[in-house]
Amino acid sequence: MTINPDDNLSTDHRREQILAYLSTHGRGLVTDLSQLLNVSEVTVRKDLDFLETQGLLTRIHGGAVASGRGRLELSFGAREQENLDEKRRIAQAAAALIQSGQRIFLDASTTALQIARLIKDRENLIVVTNGLYTALELVFCEGITTIVLGGTIRPRSSSLVGNLNADLLRRLRVDIGFFGAYSITAKDGLMETDMDEATLKQSVVQATGMVVGIADASKFGTTSFSIFALPEEIDKIITDTNAPPTIVEALRAQGVDVELV
């Protein structure tokens, strides 16, 4: 990774570049970071000290190494920025379906995180999630009870999956479930690349009164390894206006309500 030196880098941007460098190289020396960022070694040391207090890196003699949390946040943050405007519009439409007093499921997708940010004013709401960041977003909301499904952490998606969820999922009942997907077709419905992720979502689909897919147009027209919701199991899909018309119409013909935002 090459860092573009810039005397006018903001503090936040400079620290983001430090974390990105550490994520790529594993470790960084103060002398090297100083030259790459075109700032003093004193400034770099202050940045490293601050980032260590946030748990994002570990200081070593002469520099720092990336922490697990730092790598996790960079990976999730990069996905969160993809098609961000579309995700926000999808989240707004999804949030409009959520009323106080309901029980809902939000998965670990970045679009689900956008939904979580829009429902903090709901009262007596129960949110079940396997998303670490979704749970953290809601943790201080007094009117919301957040239930986190335990399991093994998937670094790419910051999701919790695995057999530890099985007993709870058999007893779970929610009013509405919101599911991101890696792929969507009119033939196969909603799909994931990871078997454990798909298995968990399939179990939640069976326990959900209303199944809502939340995905931008880039997910349409490709297939993935594991189906977790067949077209006949999907009540609604919220996507953006760039979704392929042929797939949209084919889904509607099967009774799926496709909302374009």
Secondary structure, DSSP 8 states (H G I E B T S, - for coil): ------TT--HHHHHHHHHHHHHHHSEEEHHHHHHHHTS-HHHHHHHHHHHHHTTSEEEETTEEEE-HHHHHHHHHHHHHHTTHHHHHHHHHHHHTT--TT-EEEE-SSHHHHHHHTT-TT-SSEEEEE-BHHHHHHHTT-TTEEEEE--SEEETTTTEEESGGGHHHHHT--EEEEEE--SEEETTTEEEES-HHHHHHHHHHHHTEEEEEEE--GGGBT---SEEEE-GGG--EEEE-TTS-HHHHHHHHHTT-EEEE-
